[in-house]
Amino acid sequence: MGMTIGTPPPPVPRITGPRITGPRITGPRTAGPRITVVGVAADGWPSLPERLRRTVLEAEVVLGGRRHLAMLPKAPGQRREVWPSPLREGLPALLASLAGTRAVALASGDPLVSGIGTTLIDALGADAVRVEPAVSSVALARARLGWPSERCAVVTLVGRDPRSLVRELAPGHRVLVLSSDATTPDAVAALLVGAGYGESVMTVLGDLGAESESRLEGTADGWLASPPGEVPSLHVLALELAGPPGYGLVAGLPDDAFENDGQLTRRDLRASALARLAPCPGQHLWDVGAGAGSVGIEWMRSHPACTTTAVEANGERAGRIARNAGRLGVPGLRVVTGRAPDALAELPPPDAVFVGGGATRPGVLETCLGALRTGGRLVVHGVTLETEGLLAEAYRRHGGELTRLAVETTAPIGSFTGWTPARTVTQWSLTVG
């Protein structure tokens, strides 16, 4: 299927122990300047109502990208600043320079859809930022395609690894991709073809809401075979996925989904551990003694807002964890090469901890327990008598749940079939009260 261009139609007691602390991405609720973030549609300054035009022109400082600042009429005495690059590193100094001023930031569409509004709220707190949104590019894309919001997913690749899209691969699934720039469709097409999704339909919706609005449509296979000459930098990429069944989001991926050297929490044991770790949106997991990283990876696959820090002492295995995470759609998983408990000292506080190896090292269990707040969950696996004894003592002291998991699978016995048992695993799980 070749590419076609068209014009769219118009519009337990508390456990004590050393407490682990670390930074969270939060800001003071009232610190810093008050900034009004004005969303601008694709057709620019003419689209703003008079009220917001006055807000912009009466501001002492206006922040924005070069394109946004260039569209403004002259305002004598007004200071205009382009966003620093890289943004996160340069933003604190820029915000500090705004103290005591009336400041406006310009953004495309809805500033809270993968936009600068989110970044400013993270930095300053919601009380210091007022958002005046325009219609978002996501809403315009759904309108052009006739896709109800509840029947499609939205994935941002703005400044993100395209492999994040892998988590969404499923036949018949619809996805709106917020592209980073004109090169994003190339990367997405290559990813889809590599995953067996070459027949997926890709639609580039350019300059949504502007007179220059355009539509470019074809398959991922067709895109790679005959790339279009020009792609609008501002666009939403719509995907109608066609390919083989993907991995589900429920815990217990096949063992062969993970590159490993044998240090792997096996499928049935992994499902049991994750059921007790109970991943929730926005929560953070420590995967300690991570091996192949399977538990931390499946934690992140459960919801796009879940995060993981995998701690692994073996450098070769640490590299393997990163490869597994990227291939399975969670390239944002953080890998720390080091040995617990020392490697845990500077990590962001966890909401749950899984210890798959190294539980008998002095201080590991105590440090993990001390890091968890009320409601935090801990799951520890052991296969040796020494670890089993340690977990039995922890269960006696702290309560929770102590379980022995024995799994048998079929294997050939000559011309017949019999059961082959795996090593029995002792599992201790605890919810901190």
N, C-alpha and C positions, 0 to 999 in steps of 0.2 A: 504494500500500500504506500503510495507516494505521498508527498506533502502537498497540501492544498491551502491556498490563502483565500480568505473571504472576509467580508465585512459583517460584523454581527448585527442583529436587529437592534434598533434603538432601545434605548432604555426602559501472799507471803510477807513477814516483816520486811521492812526496807533493808536491803543488803548494804553493808558498809564496806568501804574499800577506797583505794585512791581514785579520786574523781578525775576523769579526763575532760579537759576543756579544749575548745578550738573555736575558730571564727565561724559564724554563720553569716549568710548574706542578708543582713537586716540593717535598717537605718533608724536613727532616732525619730520618733514620731513628730517632733516639733522643731528639730534642728535645721539650720540652713535656710536659704532663701525660699520664698514662695514663688513657684514658677507656674505659669499657665501654659499648657501644651495644646497647641491648636492643630487639629488635623486638617489637612488640605487635600482636596480632591485632585484628580489628575489634570483637570483643566486650570488649576492654579488659582491665582488671586481673584479672578472674576467669580469663582464659585463661593467665596466666603461671604456670609451675610454681613451687613453693615456693622452690626454689633461687634463681630470678631475682627473686622478691618480696623475699627477704632482701637480695640484691645492691642492689636499688633503695632499700629502706628504710634500709640501713646506710650508704649513700653520704652524704658530706658535702654534695655539690652534685648536683642533678638538673636537667638541661637538657631542654627539649622544647617542643613547641607547646602552646598554651593548652588544647587538647582533651586532650592526654596528661597534662598536669600536673593538670588538674581531676579526673581519675579516681583520683588517688592518695589513699590514706588519709593522715591526718595523721602527721607525723614531727617531733616537737619538735626545734628547733634546726637542722633541715635547710634549707639554702638552695636555693631553686628559681628558675630563670631561664628566661624565655621567649626563644626564638631571636631575635636582633636582625633588624631589617628596614631596609635590605636586608642579606641574610645575609652575603655575601662581604665587604662593607665593614666590618661590625661584628664579624665572627667573630674576627679577630686579638686585639682588646682583650679580648673575653670569654674566650678561651682563655688569654691571659696572666694573667687574674685567678684561674685555677684551679691555678696552680703549687702543688704540695705537698698537694693535696687528693685525696680519693677521689671521682671524678666519674662520673656515669652520664648518658648521653643516651638519650632515648626516641625511637623511630621507629616508623613503620607497617610491619608485615610484615617483609620482608627489607631491612635498611638499606642493602644494597649493590645494590638494584634501584632505580636513579634516586633514591637516598635520601641521608640525612645521613651515613651511614657512608662513602660515597665522598668527600664533601666533607671530612670529618675526616681521612681517610687522606691526601688530597691536601695538607692543611695540616700534618699532624704526622708522617706516615710510618706505614707499616703496623705497625711495632713498638710504637707508642704507642697503638694502638687495638685493642681486643678486641670482636668482633662476636658477638652472640648473636641469631641471626635467628629470626623466626617464619616460618610459611609465607607466601610472597610472594603478592601479589595476582595476579601473572602465573600462578603455578601454580594458584591457585584458579580463575582465569578459564579456563585450558585445561581444567581438570577439569569445570567446568560445561558447556563447549561440546563436549567430546570432541575437542579439537584437539591432536594430538601436537606436541611442541615443535619437531621437525625440519620440520614442515609449516606453520609460521607465523612471521612476523617480529614483533619487538617494537620499537616506536618510542616514545620518551619525548617528550612535549610539555610537560613540567613546566618552566615558565620558558623554553620554546623557541618559535620561530616555527613556526606550523602548516604553513608551506610545506615544512618538512623532510619531510613525508609524501609529497610529490610523487615523490620518488625511488623510492617503493615501489609506485607505481601500475602495475598489470598485471592483466589479466583473470584471474579465478580465484584471485588471490593472497589470502591471509588475513593480517591484521595486527592485533595487539593494541596499542592506543594507551594509554599511561599519561597520563591527562588532568591538566591543571593545576588545573582547577576545573569548576564546573557549566556554564561557558560554552564549554568545549572542543568538545562535540558540535556546537554551532551553527557554530563556525568550520570544523570538519571537514566538515560537511554542505555548507556554501557552497563549500569548496574542491573537494569531489568533484563537485558539480553543475557547477561552472565548468570542470572538466576532462573533462566528458562521462561521469562515473561516477555519475550520479544514481540508477541502479538498484542500486547497491551496498547491501547490507544492513548496517545499523548496529545493534549491540546494546550497550546500556548496562547493565553489571553493577554494581549499586550495593551498597555496604557489604558486600563479600564476606566471608563468615565470620561475620557478625553475625546476630542474630535479625531485624533489619530488612532483610536482604538482599532485593534486588529485581532485576527484569529488565524492560528497556524495549527494544522491538525495532521496526524499521521500515526503510524505505529513506531514502537521503539526500534524494531528491525529496520524499518524504512528510514528512520532518522540516522542510524549509524551508516546505512548503505549510501544515503544521499542527503547529507546534512544541508539544511537551508542556508542560504547565503548570509542572512542577517536575522538576528533575534532581538526583539526589544529588551532593553535592560530592565525596564519595569514591567513585570508580568507575573501572572499566576499560572502555574503549570498544573493542569488537571489530568488525572490518570484514571483510566478505566482498565483495571488489571485483568489480564488473561494469562493463566499459566497453571502449573501443577499445584496441588494442595501444599500449603506451607506448614511450618511448625505452628502448633497452637500456642495460646498464651497461658494455658493451664500448666502447672508445674509437672515435670516429668518428661522432658525431652529425651529422645533416644540417646543412649550413651555414645553412639557413633556420630552424633551431632557435634561432639567436642573433640578437638585434637587433644590427645593425652598420652602420657607415658605409663598409665596404670594408676596414677594418683588422681583418682576421680571419684566423687561421691556418686554412686550408681543410681540409676533411674528411680527405683522404688524407694530407696533410702532418701534420695533428694526430694521426692514428692512428700514424704513423711516430714522431713525437716522443714520444708517451706510451708506446709500446712500449719506448723506450730510457730514458725517465724511470722506468719500472717502479714505479708506485705500490704501496706496501705499507701494511697497516693501521697507523694511528697516526702516519704520517710527514707531514712538512710540506714544501710546495713554495713556492718563490718564482716567481711568474709575472711576469717583468720586461719592461716595455713591452707590457702585457697586451692592449691593443687592445679587443677585445670580451670578453676574459676566458675564451675558449673552452677553452684548455688547462688553466687552473686549475680551471675548473668541472668538466671531465671527470675531472681528478685526484680531486676530492672525490666525484664520483658513483661512483667505483670502489669505495669502501668508506666507511661512515659515520664511521669514525675518522680518515680522511684530512683534512688541513686545508691551506688555501692563503692566502698573502698575495699579492694582485695589486697591482703597482706600475704606475701609469699617470700620465703627466705631464699629459694633457689632461683637464680637469675634466668635460667633457661625456661623454667616453668612460668616465671613472671611474663616473659615475652609471649609464651603460648597463651596465657590468659588474655592478653591484649588482642591477639589474633582471633581467638574464639569470640571475644566480645564484639569485635568489628564484624565478623562474618555472620553473627546472629542478631545484628541490628541494634546493639547497645555500645557503640564505640566510645561513649562518654564515661564508661566505667573506669575508675581510677585504680591503677596498680601501684602498690608500694612494695619495693623490694627490700625486705628486712625481716628480722625475727622478732616475734612477740615475746615479752611484753614491751620491749624498748621501742619497737616500730609503731606502737599505738599512741605514743605520748603526744603527738601534735595533730592527731586526726580530728576531723569534725565529730561532734558527739553522735553516737548511734541511737537509733530507735530499736534496733535489733542486732544481735550478734550471733554468727554461726562460727563454731570452732570445729574445723574438720581435721585439724592436725596440730600437734604440739601442746595439747592440753596439760600434759604432765610437766611442762617446763615451769619452774618456780615463778609465781606471780601472774601467769597468764589468766587463770580463771578469776583470781581476785581483781585484776585490772579490768577485765571485761564486765564483771558484775558491778564494780564501782562506777563504770561509765554509763550504766543504764539508769534512766529516770523511771519514775513510777509509770507502769504500763509497758515498759520495755520488755523485750523477749530475748531469751538466750536458749540456744540449742547447741549441744556438744555431742559429738560422736566419738566413740572409742572402740578399738578392736582388740587391744591388749589387756591382759589381766591387770597390769598396773593402772591403765586408764579406767578400767571398769571399777577398780577399788576406789580410785579418786572420785568417780562420779557417784558411787554408792554413798560415800561419805558426804559429798555435797548435797545429795538428796536427803540424807538424814538430818543435816544441819539446816537446810533452807527449804525443803519441800519441793514442790513441782511435780514432775512426772518422770519416772524412770521406766524405760521400755527396752526390751531386747527384740531386735528385728532379725529374723532369719528368712532368707529368700532362697528359693531353689528354682532352677531353670532346667528345661529339658536339653539333653545332649545325646548323641549317638552312643550306644553300647553295642559294638559290633553291628549286626544287622537290625538291632532293636533300639528302642529309645528309653532313656531313664532320666532320673532327676540328679542334677549336680548342685550341691549346696554351695553357696558363697559363705564367706566368713560372717559369723554372727556379729552384729553391731549393737553396742549398748548406747542408747540415746537418753541423755538427760535434757529435759526442757523445763524452763521456768519463766513465768511472767512475774515481773517485779511488782510488788504491791506497795 
